[in-house]
Amino acid sequence: MKAQLVSTNGDVKSVKPKNNKTFSLKELQSYVDGYIQILKTRDERIMIINEEGKLNNLPYNEIASSLYIYGVQDPVVGDVLVMDKQMIN
């Protein structure tokens, strides 16, 4: 299983956990560069974002905002990781 790292510049890159099954908290934090928050996507996956992204003025993420179930009202900022729910331990 792979997840997608969605960067603020529009790049989307496939990534996988070190153990090839589930991501650790430390791995998730490294992808979003800080504390994590979990959001639900429109297609029943999850999105890992930086919990303090708006406080830290991270750049707007257009792709992630379009995937987020409430993205129109609550835009997503910073790089995000999009994955199936079972990829978190």
PDB file with one MODEL, atoms N, CA, C and O in Angstrom:
MODEL        1
ATOM      1  N   MET A   1       0.826  -1.185   0.000  1.00  0.00           N
ATOM      2  CA  MET A   1       0.000   0.000   0.000  1.00  0.00           C
ATOM      3  C   MET A   1       0.873   1.251   0.000  1.00  0.00           C
ATOM      4  O   MET A   1       1.936   1.290   0.619  1.00  0.00           O
ATOM      5  N   LYS A   2       0.406   2.250  -0.695  1.00  0.00           N
ATOM      6  CA  LYS A   2       1.131   3.509  -0.761  1.00  0.00           C
ATOM      7  C   LYS A   2       0.201   4.653  -0.418  1.00  0.00           C
ATOM      8  O   LYS A   2      -1.018   4.565  -0.564  1.00  0.00           O
ATOM      9  N   ALA A   3       0.806   5.712   0.035  1.00  0.00           N
ATOM     10  CA  ALA A   3       0.097   6.954   0.308  1.00  0.00           C
ATOM     11  C   ALA A   3       0.611   7.999  -0.670  1.00  0.00           C
ATOM     12  O   ALA A   3       1.615   7.778  -1.348  1.00  0.00           O
ATOM     13  N   GLN A   4      -0.067   9.128  -0.745  1.00  0.00           N
ATOM     14  CA  GLN A   4       0.373  10.204  -1.622  1.00  0.00           C
ATOM     15  C   GLN A   4       0.729  11.424  -0.782  1.00  0.00           C
ATOM     16  O   GLN A   4      -0.062  11.892   0.037  1.00  0.00           O
ATOM     17  N   LEU A   5       1.931  11.921  -1.005  1.00  0.00           N
ATOM     18  CA  LEU A   5       2.366  13.163  -0.396  1.00  0.00           C
ATOM     19  C   LEU A   5       1.998  14.278  -1.369  1.00  0.00           C
ATOM     20  O   LEU A   5       2.503  14.325  -2.490  1.00  0.00           O
ATOM     21  N   VAL A   6       1.116  15.175  -0.934  1.00  0.00           N
ATOM     22  CA  VAL A   6       0.634  16.263  -1.778  1.00  0.00           C
ATOM     23  C   VAL A   6       1.285  17.558  -1.298  1.00  0.00           C
ATOM     24  O   VAL A   6       0.979  18.053  -0.213  1.00  0.00           O
ATOM     25  N   SER A   7       2.178  18.096  -2.111  1.00  0.00           N
ATOM     26  CA  SER A   7       2.905  19.308  -1.745  1.00  0.00           C
ATOM     27  C   SER A   7       2.125  20.553  -2.133  1.00  0.00           C
ATOM     28  O   SER A   7       1.253  20.508  -3.000  1.00  0.00           O
ATOM     29  N   THR A   8       2.445  21.653  -1.489  1.00  0.00           N
ATOM     30  CA  THR A   8       1.758  22.910  -1.772  1.00  0.00           C
ATOM     31  C   THR A   8       2.036  23.418  -3.182  1.00  0.00           C
ATOM     32  O   THR A   8       1.267  24.217  -3.717  1.00  0.00           O
ATOM     33  N   ASN A   9       3.129  22.961  -3.787  1.00  0.00           N
ATOM     34  CA  ASN A   9       3.454  23.400  -5.157  1.00  0.00           C
ATOM     35  C   ASN A   9       2.754  22.552  -6.216  1.00  0.00           C
ATOM     36  O   ASN A   9       2.969  22.756  -7.411  1.00  0.00           O
ATOM     37  N   GLY A  10       1.915  21.598  -5.790  1.00  0.00           N
ATOM     38  CA  GLY A  10       1.149  20.784  -6.730  1.00  0.00           C
ATOM     39  C   GLY A  10       1.751  19.434  -7.044  1.00  0.00           C
ATOM     40  O   GLY A  10       1.132  18.631  -7.742  1.00  0.00           O
ATOM     41  N   ASP A  11       2.953  19.162  -6.542  1.00  0.00           N
ATOM     42  CA  ASP A  11       3.569  17.857  -6.767  1.00  0.00           C
ATOM     43  C   ASP A  11       2.872  16.793  -5.923  1.00  0.00           C
ATOM     44  O   ASP A  11       2.528  17.033  -4.766  1.00  0.00           O
ATOM     45  N   VAL A  12       2.670  15.621  -6.513  1.00  0.00           N
ATOM     46  CA  VAL A  12       2.095  14.479  -5.801  1.00  0.00           C
ATOM     47  C   VAL A  12       3.069  13.324  -5.964  1.00  0.00           C
ATOM     48  O   VAL A  12       3.425  12.946  -7.080  1.00  0.00           O
ATOM     49  N   LYS A  13       3.497  12.768  -4.828  1.00  0.00           N
ATOM     50  CA  LYS A  13       4.507  11.717  -4.834  1.00  0.00           C
ATOM     51  C   LYS A  13       4.005  10.538  -4.010  1.00  0.00           C
ATOM     52  O   LYS A  13       3.485  10.734  -2.911  1.00  0.00           O
ATOM     53  N   SER A  14       4.149   9.330  -4.516  1.00  0.00           N
ATOM     54  CA  SER A  14       3.785   8.135  -3.759  1.00  0.00           C
ATOM     55  C   SER A  14       4.852   7.829  -2.725  1.00  0.00           C
ATOM     56  O   SER A  14       6.047   7.873  -3.014  1.00  0.00           O
ATOM     57  N   VAL A  15       4.404   7.517  -1.511  1.00  0.00           N
ATOM     58  CA  VAL A  15       5.311   7.157  -0.422  1.00  0.00           C
ATOM     59  C   VAL A  15       4.742   5.942   0.294  1.00  0.00           C
ATOM     60  O   VAL A  15       3.543   5.672   0.211  1.00  0.00           O
ATOM     61  N   LYS A  16       5.588   5.221   0.986  1.00  0.00           N
ATOM     62  CA  LYS A  16       5.110   4.066   1.744  1.00  0.00           C
ATOM     63  C   LYS A  16       5.782   4.044   3.108  1.00  0.00           C
ATOM     64  O   LYS A  16       6.863   4.606   3.286  1.00  0.00           O
ATOM     65  N   PRO A  17       5.138   3.391   4.070  1.00  0.00           N
ATOM     66  CA  PRO A  17       5.711   3.306   5.408  1.00  0.00           C
ATOM     67  C   PRO A  17       7.017   2.500   5.401  1.00  0.00           C
ATOM     68  O   PRO A  17       7.235   1.650   4.538  1.00  0.00           O
ATOM     69  N   LYS A  18       7.863   2.785   6.367  1.00  0.00           N
ATOM     70  CA  LYS A  18       9.133   2.061   6.457  1.00  0.00           C
ATOM     71  C   LYS A  18       8.922   0.567   6.627  1.00  0.00           C
ATOM     72  O   LYS A  18       9.697  -0.232   6.103  1.00  0.00           O
ATOM     73  N   ASN A  19       7.874   0.178   7.360  1.00  0.00           N
ATOM     74  CA  ASN A  19       7.619  -1.248   7.579  1.00  0.00           C
ATOM     75  C   ASN A  19       6.713  -1.850   6.502  1.00  0.00           C
ATOM     76  O   ASN A  19       6.319  -3.013   6.599  1.00  0.00           O
ATOM     77  N   ASN A  20       6.386  -1.059   5.480  1.00  0.00           N
ATOM     78  CA  ASN A  20       5.536  -1.472   4.354  1.00  0.00           C
ATOM     79  C   ASN A  20       4.084  -1.755   4.734  1.00  0.00           C
ATOM     80  O   ASN A  20       3.333  -2.276   3.909  1.00  0.00           O
ATOM     81  N   LYS A  21       3.662  -1.421   5.976  1.00  0.00           N
ATOM     82  CA  LYS A  21       2.281  -1.684   6.389  1.00  0.00           C
ATOM     83  C   LYS A  21       1.591  -0.438   6.909  1.00  0.00           C
ATOM     84  O   LYS A  21       0.595   0.010   6.341  1.00  0.00           O
ATOM     85  N   THR A  22       2.120   0.123   7.992  1.00  0.00           N
ATOM     86  CA  THR A  22       1.492   1.282   8.632  1.00  0.00           C
ATOM     87  C   THR A  22       2.538   2.330   8.978  1.00  0.00           C
ATOM     88  O   THR A  22       3.699   2.015   9.240  1.00  0.00           O
ATOM     89  N   PHE A  23       2.098   3.582   8.973  1.00  0.00           N
ATOM     90  CA  PHE A  23       2.984   4.689   9.326  1.00  0.00           C
ATOM     91  C   PHE A  23       3.038   4.865  10.836  1.00  0.00           C
ATOM     92  O   PHE A  23       2.022   4.742  11.521  1.00  0.00           O
ATOM     93  N   SER A  24       4.212   5.150  11.344  1.00  0.00           N
ATOM     94  CA  SER A  24       4.346   5.499  12.759  1.00  0.00           C
ATOM     95  C   SER A  24       4.053   6.984  12.919  1.00  0.00           C
ATOM     96  O   SER A  24       4.056   7.732  11.941  1.00  0.00           O
ATOM     97  N   LEU A  25       3.801   7.405  14.142  1.00  0.00           N
ATOM     98  CA  LEU A  25       3.560   8.817  14.410  1.00  0.00           C
ATOM     99  C   LEU A  25       4.759   9.657  13.985  1.00  0.00           C
ATOM    100  O   LEU A  25       4.596  10.730  13.404  1.00  0.00           O
ATOM    101  N   LYS A  26       5.936   9.179  14.268  1.00  0.00           N
ATOM    102  CA  LYS A  26       7.155   9.910  13.912  1.00  0.00           C
ATOM    103  C   LYS A  26       7.259  10.103  12.391  1.00  0.00           C
ATOM    104  O   LYS A  26       7.638  11.177  11.924  1.00  0.00           O
ATOM    105  N   GLU A  27       6.924   9.066  11.632  1.00  0.00           N
ATOM    106  CA  GLU A  27       6.946   9.177  10.166  1.00  0.00           C
ATOM    107  C   GLU A  27       5.937  10.224   9.686  1.00  0.00           C
ATOM    108  O   GLU A  27       6.258  11.060   8.842  1.00  0.00           O
ATOM    109  N   LEU A  28       4.718  10.172  10.226  1.00  0.00           N
ATOM    110  CA  LEU A  28       3.683  11.118   9.827  1.00  0.00           C
ATOM    111  C   LEU A  28       4.107  12.547  10.128  1.00  0.00           C
ATOM    112  O   LEU A  28       3.925  13.439   9.299  1.00  0.00           O
ATOM    113  N   GLN A  29       4.669  12.767  11.307  1.00  0.00           N
ATOM    114  CA  GLN A  29       5.124  14.099  11.691  1.00  0.00           C
ATOM    115  C   GLN A  29       6.232  14.596  10.772  1.00  0.00           C
ATOM    116  O   GLN A  29       6.318  15.793  10.496  1.00  0.00           O
ATOM    117  N   SER A  30       7.069  13.702  10.304  1.00  0.00           N
ATOM    118  CA  SER A  30       8.156  14.128   9.421  1.00  0.00           C
ATOM    119  C   SER A  30       7.623  14.574   8.057  1.00  0.00           C
ATOM    120  O   SER A  30       8.198  15.472   7.442  1.00  0.00           O
ATOM    121  N   TYR A  31       6.548  13.972   7.579  1.00  0.00           N
ATOM    122  CA  TYR A  31       5.984  14.355   6.281  1.00  0.00           C
ATOM    123  C   TYR A  31       5.302  15.725   6.324  1.00  0.00           C
ATOM    124  O   TYR A  31       5.348  16.475   5.349  1.00  0.00           O
ATOM    125  N   VAL A  32       4.668  16.049   7.460  1.00  0.00           N
ATOM    126  CA  VAL A  32       3.951  17.327   7.544  1.00  0.00           C
ATOM    127  C   VAL A  32       4.728  18.366   8.349  1.00  0.00           C
ATOM    128  O   VAL A  32       4.260  19.491   8.528  1.00  0.00           O
ATOM    129  N   ASP A  33       5.887  18.002   8.823  1.00  0.00           N
ATOM    130  CA  ASP A  33       6.785  18.914   9.533  1.00  0.00           C
ATOM    131  C   ASP A  33       6.154  19.497  10.799  1.00  0.00           C
ATOM    132  O   ASP A  33       6.180  20.708  11.018  1.00  0.00           O
ATOM    133  N   GLY A  34       5.591  18.623  11.624  1.00  0.00           N
ATOM    134  CA  GLY A  34       5.030  19.078  12.896  1.00  0.00           C
ATOM    135  C   GLY A  34       3.987  18.132  13.445  1.00  0.00           C
ATOM    136  O   GLY A  34       3.839  16.998  12.988  1.00  0.00           O
ATOM    137  N   TYR A  35       3.256  18.633  14.455  1.00  0.00           N
ATOM    138  CA  TYR A  35       2.167  17.846  15.038  1.00  0.00           C
ATOM    139  C   TYR A  35       1.126  17.561  13.967  1.00  0.00           C
ATOM    140  O   TYR A  35       0.908  18.368  13.063  1.00  0.00           O
ATOM    141  N   ILE A  36       0.486  16.398  14.081  1.00  0.00           N
ATOM    142  CA  ILE A  36      -0.458  16.007  13.038  1.00  0.00           C
ATOM    143  C   ILE A  36      -1.910  16.233  13.446  1.00  0.00           C
ATOM    144  O   ILE A  36      -2.260  16.249  14.626  1.00  0.00           O
ATOM    145  N   GLN A  37      -2.726  16.403  12.434  1.00  0.00           N
ATOM    146  CA  GLN A  37      -4.175  16.404  12.565  1.00  0.00           C
ATOM    147  C   GLN A  37      -4.690  15.514  11.443  1.00  0.00           C
ATOM    148  O   GLN A  37      -4.149  15.524  10.338  1.00  0.00           O
ATOM    149  N   ILE A  38      -5.728  14.751  11.727  1.00  0.00           N
ATOM    150  CA  ILE A  38      -6.302  13.837  10.735  1.00  0.00           C
ATOM    151  C   ILE A  38      -7.632  14.400  10.250  1.00  0.00           C
ATOM    152  O   ILE A  38      -8.516  14.719  11.045  1.00  0.00           O
ATOM    153  N   LEU A  39      -7.755  14.515   8.922  1.00  0.00           N
ATOM    154  CA  LEU A  39      -8.980  15.007   8.298  1.00  0.00           C
ATOM    155  C   LEU A  39      -9.556  13.925   7.391  1.00  0.00           C
ATOM    156  O   LEU A  39      -8.834  13.041   6.931  1.00  0.00           O
ATOM    157  N   LYS A  40     -10.836  14.000   7.143  1.00  0.00           N
ATOM    158  CA  LYS A  40     -11.522  13.053   6.269  1.00  0.00           C
ATOM    159  C   LYS A  40     -11.594  13.633   4.860  1.00  0.00           C
ATOM    160  O   LYS A  40     -11.906  14.811   4.684  1.00  0.00           O
ATOM    161  N   THR A  41     -11.308  12.814   3.868  1.00  0.00           N
ATOM    162  CA  THR A  41     -11.407  13.258   2.478  1.00  0.00           C
ATOM    163  C   THR A  41     -12.803  12.942   1.935  1.00  0.00           C
ATOM    164  O   THR A  41     -13.584  12.222   2.557  1.00  0.00           O
ATOM    165  N   ARG A  42     -13.085  13.487   0.785  1.00  0.00           N
ATOM    166  CA  ARG A  42     -14.391  13.260   0.141  1.00  0.00           C
ATOM    167  C   ARG A  42     -14.596  11.799  -0.258  1.00  0.00           C
ATOM    168  O   ARG A  42     -15.732  11.342  -0.377  1.00  0.00           O
ATOM    169  N   ASP A  43     -13.502  11.068  -0.464  1.00  0.00           N
ATOM    170  CA  ASP A  43     -13.612   9.670  -0.923  1.00  0.00           C
ATOM    171  C   ASP A  43     -13.298   8.653   0.181  1.00  0.00           C
ATOM    172  O   ASP A  43     -12.855   7.541  -0.105  1.00  0.00           O
ATOM    173  N   GLU A  44     -13.529   9.037   1.438  1.00  0.00           N
ATOM    174  CA  GLU A  44     -13.406   8.139   2.588  1.00  0.00           C
ATOM    175  C   GLU A  44     -11.974   7.742   2.949  1.00  0.00           C
ATOM    176  O   GLU A  44     -11.768   6.808   3.724  1.00  0.00           O
ATOM    177  N   ARG A  45     -10.990   8.439   2.397  1.00  0.00           N
ATOM    178  CA  ARG A  45      -9.623   8.230   2.869  1.00  0.00           C
ATOM    179  C   ARG A  45      -9.375   9.249   3.982  1.00  0.00           C
ATOM    180  O   ARG A  45     -10.283   9.977   4.382  1.00  0.00           O
ATOM    181  N   ILE A  46      -8.147   9.291   4.471  1.00  0.00           N
ATOM    182  CA  ILE A  46      -7.795  10.296   5.458  1.00  0.00           C
ATOM    183  C   ILE A  46      -6.637  11.135   4.942  1.00  0.00           C
ATOM    184  O   ILE A  46      -5.880  10.728   4.061  1.00  0.00           O
ATOM    185  N   MET A  47      -6.532  12.308   5.520  1.00  0.00           N
ATOM    186  CA  MET A  47      -5.485  13.245   5.147  1.00  0.00           C
ATOM    187  C   MET A  47      -4.776  13.664   6.434  1.00  0.00           C
ATOM    188  O   MET A  47      -5.417  14.070   7.403  1.00  0.00           O
ATOM    189  N   ILE A  48      -3.460  13.562   6.432  1.00  0.00           N
ATOM    190  CA  ILE A  48      -2.663  13.992   7.569  1.00  0.00           C
ATOM    191  C   ILE A  48      -2.121  15.376   7.260  1.00  0.00           C
ATOM    192  O   ILE A  48      -1.440  15.576   6.254  1.00  0.00           O
ATOM    193  N   ILE A  49      -2.429  16.342   8.143  1.00  0.00           N
ATOM    194  CA  ILE A  49      -1.964  17.704   7.934  1.00  0.00           C
ATOM    195  C   ILE A  49      -1.180  18.168   9.159  1.00  0.00           C
ATOM    196  O   ILE A  49      -1.202  17.518  10.204  1.00  0.00           O
ATOM    197  N   ASN A  50      -0.495  19.286   9.021  1.00  0.00           N
ATOM    198  CA  ASN A  50       0.189  19.913  10.148  1.00  0.00           C
ATOM    199  C   ASN A  50      -0.867  20.639  10.973  1.00  0.00           C
ATOM    200  O   ASN A  50      -1.531  21.551  10.481  1.00  0.00           O
ATOM    201  N   GLU A  51      -1.016  20.230  12.227  1.00  0.00           N
ATOM    202  CA  GLU A  51      -2.041  20.783  13.108  1.00  0.00           C
ATOM    203  C   GLU A  51      -1.901  22.300  13.301  1.00  0.00           C
ATOM    204  O   GLU A  51      -2.898  22.994  13.500  1.00  0.00           O
ATOM    205  N   GLU A  52      -0.686  22.804  13.243  1.00  0.00           N
ATOM    206  CA  GLU A  52      -0.435  24.225  13.464  1.00  0.00           C
ATOM    207  C   GLU A  52      -0.142  24.976  12.167  1.00  0.00           C
ATOM    208  O   GLU A  52       0.416  26.073  12.191  1.00  0.00           O
ATOM    209  N   GLY A  53      -0.521  24.382  11.042  1.00  0.00           N
ATOM    210  CA  GLY A  53      -0.207  24.949   9.737  1.00  0.00           C
ATOM    211  C   GLY A  53      -0.711  26.360   9.529  1.00  0.00           C
ATOM    212  O   GLY A  53       0.019  27.206   9.012  1.00  0.00           O
ATOM    213  N   LYS A  54      -1.939  26.631   9.920  1.00  0.00           N
ATOM    214  CA  LYS A  54      -2.491  27.980   9.727  1.00  0.00           C
ATOM    215  C   LYS A  54      -1.824  28.975  10.680  1.00  0.00           C
ATOM    216  O   LYS A  54      -1.568  30.119  10.303  1.00  0.00           O
ATOM    217  N   LEU A  55      -1.544  28.544  11.908  1.00  0.00           N
ATOM    218  CA  LEU A  55      -0.851  29.414  12.865  1.00  0.00           C
ATOM    219  C   LEU A  55       0.550  29.775  12.380  1.00  0.00           C
ATOM    220  O   LEU A  55       1.050  30.871  12.632  1.00  0.00           O
ATOM    221  N   ASN A  56       1.170  28.829  11.679  1.00  0.00           N
ATOM    222  CA  ASN A  56       2.530  29.036  11.168  1.00  0.00           C
ATOM    223  C   ASN A  56       2.550  29.613   9.753  1.00  0.00           C
ATOM    224  O   ASN A  56       3.605  29.695   9.124  1.00  0.00           O
ATOM    225  N   ASN A  57       1.385  30.009   9.261  1.00  0.00           N
ATOM    226  CA  ASN A  57       1.259  30.616   7.927  1.00  0.00           C
ATOM    227  C   ASN A  57       1.845  29.758   6.804  1.00  0.00           C
ATOM    228  O   ASN A  57       2.518  30.267   5.908  1.00  0.00           O
ATOM    229  N   LEU A  58       1.579  28.451   6.864  1.00  0.00           N
ATOM    230  CA  LEU A  58       2.025  27.577   5.777  1.00  0.00           C
ATOM    231  C   LEU A  58       1.240  27.911   4.519  1.00  0.00           C
ATOM    232  O   LEU A  58       0.110  28.392   4.603  1.00  0.00           O
ATOM    233  N   PRO A  59       1.828  27.661   3.351  1.00  0.00           N
ATOM    234  CA  PRO A  59       1.147  28.001   2.092  1.00  0.00           C
ATOM    235  C   PRO A  59      -0.102  27.149   1.845  1.00  0.00           C
ATOM    236  O   PRO A  59      -0.197  26.002   2.283  1.00  0.00           O
ATOM    237  N   TYR A  60      -1.042  27.744   1.139  1.00  0.00           N
ATOM    238  CA  TYR A  60      -2.286  27.094   0.733  1.00  0.00           C
ATOM    239  C   TYR A  60      -1.989  25.874  -0.120  1.00  0.00           C
ATOM    240  O   TYR A  60      -1.095  25.907  -0.965  1.00  0.00           O
ATOM    241  N   ASN A  61      -2.739  24.790   0.099  1.00  0.00           N
ATOM    242  CA  ASN A  61      -2.591  23.568  -0.683  1.00  0.00           C
ATOM    243  C   ASN A  61      -3.890  23.349  -1.458  1.00  0.00           C
ATOM    244  O   ASN A  61      -4.874  22.846  -0.915  1.00  0.00           O
ATOM    245  N   GLU A  62      -3.875  23.732  -2.723  1.00  0.00           N
ATOM    246  CA  GLU A  62      -5.077  23.678  -3.552  1.00  0.00           C
ATOM    247  C   GLU A  62      -5.602  22.257  -3.738  1.00  0.00           C
ATOM    248  O   GLU A  62      -6.803  22.014  -3.624  1.00  0.00           O
ATOM    249  N   ILE A  63      -4.701  21.321  -4.025  1.00  0.00           N
ATOM    250  CA  ILE A  63      -5.129  19.933  -4.252  1.00  0.00           C
ATOM    251  C   ILE A  63      -5.730  19.347  -2.985  1.00  0.00           C
ATOM    252  O   ILE A  63      -6.804  18.746  -3.027  1.00  0.00           O
ATOM    253  N   ALA A  64      -5.049  19.516  -1.861  1.00  0.00           N
ATOM    254  CA  ALA A  64      -5.544  18.974  -0.595  1.00  0.00           C
ATOM    255  C   ALA A  64      -6.878  19.605  -0.210  1.00  0.00           C
ATOM    256  O   ALA A  64      -7.763  18.912   0.291  1.00  0.00           O
ATOM    257  N   SER A  65      -7.033  20.892  -0.435  1.00  0.00           N
ATOM    258  CA  SER A  65      -8.297  21.563  -0.118  1.00  0.00           C
ATOM    259  C   SER A  65      -9.438  20.989  -0.944  1.00  0.00           C
ATOM    260  O   SER A  65     -10.557  20.861  -0.447  1.00  0.00           O
ATOM    261  N   SER A  66      -9.170  20.641  -2.199  1.00  0.00           N
ATOM    262  CA  SER A  66     -10.220  20.066  -3.046  1.00  0.00           C
ATOM    263  C   SER A  66     -10.588  18.647  -2.602  1.00  0.00           C
ATOM    264  O   SER A  66     -11.701  18.190  -2.865  1.00  0.00           O
ATOM    265  N   LEU A  67      -9.673  17.951  -1.938  1.00  0.00           N
ATOM    266  CA  LEU A  67      -9.945  16.600  -1.451  1.00  0.00           C
ATOM    267  C   LEU A  67     -10.661  16.588  -0.107  1.00  0.00           C
ATOM    268  O   LEU A  67     -11.392  15.649   0.206  1.00  0.00           O
ATOM    269  N   TYR A  68     -10.445  17.641   0.689  1.00  0.00           N
ATOM    270  CA  TYR A  68     -10.999  17.712   2.044  1.00  0.00           C
ATOM    271  C   TYR A  68     -12.504  17.922   1.994  1.00  0.00           C
ATOM    272  O   TYR A  68     -12.997  18.738   1.215  1.00  0.00           O
ATOM    273  N   ILE A  69     -13.222  17.201   2.810  1.00  0.00           N
ATOM    274  CA  ILE A  69     -14.684  17.247   2.814  1.00  0.00           C
ATOM    275  C   ILE A  69     -15.221  18.649   3.101  1.00  0.00           C
ATOM    276  O   ILE A  69     -16.299  19.003   2.624  1.00  0.00           O
ATOM    277  N   TYR A  70     -14.483  19.453   3.878  1.00  0.00           N
ATOM    278  CA  TYR A  70     -14.899  20.825   4.184  1.00  0.00           C
ATOM    279  C   TYR A  70     -13.927  21.849   3.601  1.00  0.00           C
ATOM    280  O   TYR A  70     -13.805  22.957   4.123  1.00  0.00           O
ATOM    281  N   GLY A  71     -13.249  21.490   2.540  1.00  0.00           N
ATOM    282  CA  GLY A  71     -12.204  22.328   1.964  1.00  0.00           C
ATOM    283  C   GLY A  71     -12.637  23.684   1.469  1.00  0.00           C
ATOM    284  O   GLY A  71     -11.828  24.611   1.445  1.00  0.00           O
ATOM    285  N   VAL A  72     -13.889  23.832   1.072  1.00  0.00           N
ATOM    286  CA  VAL A  72     -14.372  25.128   0.597  1.00  0.00           C
ATOM    287  C   VAL A  72     -14.433  26.112   1.765  1.00  0.00           C
ATOM    288  O   VAL A  72     -14.007  27.260   1.632  1.00  0.00           O
ATOM    289  N   GLN A  73     -14.958  25.669   2.903  1.00  0.00           N
ATOM    290  CA  GLN A  73     -15.081  26.530   4.072  1.00  0.00           C
ATOM    291  C   GLN A  73     -13.790  26.599   4.889  1.00  0.00           C
ATOM    292  O   GLN A  73     -13.530  27.608   5.545  1.00  0.00           O
ATOM    293  N   ASP A  74     -12.992  25.557   4.856  1.00  0.00           N
ATOM    294  CA  ASP A  74     -11.802  25.450   5.705  1.00  0.00           C
ATOM    295  C   ASP A  74     -10.623  24.971   4.862  1.00  0.00           C
ATOM    296  O   ASP A  74     -10.336  23.774   4.847  1.00  0.00           O
ATOM    297  N   PRO A  75      -9.929  25.873   4.160  1.00  0.00           N
ATOM    298  CA  PRO A  75      -8.846  25.474   3.271  1.00  0.00           C
ATOM    299  C   PRO A  75      -7.698  24.782   4.013  1.00  0.00           C
ATOM    300  O   PRO A  75      -7.437  25.054   5.185  1.00  0.00           O
ATOM    301  N   VAL A  76      -7.037  23.900   3.311  1.00  0.00           N
ATOM    302  CA  VAL A  76      -5.910  23.146   3.858  1.00  0.00           C
ATOM    303  C   VAL A  76      -4.611  23.855   3.479  1.00  0.00           C
ATOM    304  O   VAL A  76      -4.460  24.349   2.362  1.00  0.00           O
ATOM    305  N   VAL A  77      -3.679  23.896   4.429  1.00  0.00           N
ATOM    306  CA  VAL A  77      -2.376  24.515   4.178  1.00  0.00           C
ATOM    307  C   VAL A  77      -1.264  23.510   4.456  1.00  0.00           C
ATOM    308  O   VAL A  77      -1.447  22.553   5.209  1.00  0.00           O
ATOM    309  N   GLY A  78      -0.118  23.739   3.841  1.00  0.00           N
ATOM    310  CA  GLY A  78       1.047  22.884   4.049  1.00  0.00           C
ATOM    311  C   GLY A  78       0.985  21.596   3.246  1.00  0.00           C
ATOM    312  O   GLY A  78      -0.023  21.283   2.612  1.00  0.00           O
ATOM    313  N   ASP A  79       2.086  20.860   3.287  1.00  0.00           N
ATOM    314  CA  ASP A  79       2.141  19.550   2.641  1.00  0.00           C
ATOM    315  C   ASP A  79       1.293  18.571   3.437  1.00  0.00           C
ATOM    316  O   ASP A  79       1.241  18.648   4.665  1.00  0.00           O
ATOM    317  N   VAL A  80       0.629  17.650   2.746  1.00  0.00           N
ATOM    318  CA  VAL A  80      -0.244  16.673   3.408  1.00  0.00           C
ATOM    319  C   VAL A  80       0.028  15.269   2.884  1.00  0.00           C
ATOM    320  O   VAL A  80       0.577  15.080   1.798  1.00  0.00           O
ATOM    321  N   LEU A  81      -0.370  14.303   3.681  1.00  0.00           N
ATOM    322  CA  LEU A  81      -0.260  12.901   3.304  1.00  0.00           C
ATOM    323  C   LEU A  81      -1.675  12.351   3.209  1.00  0.00           C
ATOM    324  O   LEU A  81      -2.439  12.448   4.169  1.00  0.00           O
ATOM    325  N   VAL A  82      -2.038  11.773   2.065  1.00  0.00           N
ATOM    326  CA  VAL A  82      -3.362  11.209   1.844  1.00  0.00           C
ATOM    327  C   VAL A  82      -3.220   9.697   1.760  1.00  0.00           C
ATOM    328  O   VAL A  82      -2.364   9.184   1.040  1.00  0.00           O
ATOM    329  N   MET A  83      -4.079   8.976   2.515  1.00  0.00           N
ATOM    330  CA  MET A  83      -3.931   7.514   2.576  1.00  0.00           C
ATOM    331  C   MET A  83      -5.227   6.838   3.016  1.00  0.00           C
ATOM    332  O   MET A  83      -6.182   7.498   3.429  1.00  0.00           O
ATOM    333  N   ASP A  84      -5.240   5.517   2.920  1.00  0.00           N
ATOM    334  CA  ASP A  84      -6.330   4.730   3.459  1.00  0.00           C
ATOM    335  C   ASP A  84      -6.219   4.699   4.984  1.00  0.00           C
ATOM    336  O   ASP A  84      -5.121   4.774   5.536  1.00  0.00           O
ATOM    337  N   LYS A  85      -7.360   4.587   5.654  1.00  0.00           N
ATOM    338  CA  LYS A  85      -7.405   4.625   7.119  1.00  0.00           C
ATOM    339  C   LYS A  85      -6.534   3.551   7.775  1.00  0.00           C
ATOM    340  O   LYS A  85      -5.944   3.785   8.830  1.00  0.00           O
ATOM    341  N   GLN A  86      -6.456   2.401   7.162  1.00  0.00           N
ATOM    342  CA  GLN A  86      -5.721   1.290   7.777  1.00  0.00           C
ATOM    343  C   GLN A  86      -4.203   1.446   7.713  1.00  0.00           C
ATOM    344  O   GLN A  86      -3.475   0.571   8.184  1.00  0.00           O
ATOM    345  N   MET A  87      -3.724   2.528   7.147  1.00  0.00           N
ATOM    346  CA  MET A  87      -2.271   2.731   7.053  1.00  0.00           C
ATOM    347  C   MET A  87      -1.674   3.423   8.284  1.00  0.00           C
ATOM    348  O   MET A  87      -0.482   3.726   8.316  1.00  0.00           O
ATOM    349  N   ILE A  88      -2.515   3.669   9.298  1.00  0.00           N
ATOM    350  CA  ILE A  88      -2.029   4.238  10.560  1.00  0.00           C
ATOM    351  C   ILE A  88      -2.144   3.169  11.632  1.00  0.00           C
ATOM    352  O   ILE A  88      -3.156   2.477  11.737  1.00  0.00           O
ATOM    353  N   ASN A  89      -1.077   3.046  12.434  1.00  0.00           N
ATOM    354  CA  ASN A  89      -1.145   2.048  13.508  1.00  0.00           C
ATOM    355  C   ASN A  89      -1.524   2.661  14.814  1.00  0.00           C
ATOM    356  O   ASN A  89      -1.625   1.958  15.819  1.00  0.00           O
TER     357      ASN A  89
ENDMDL
END
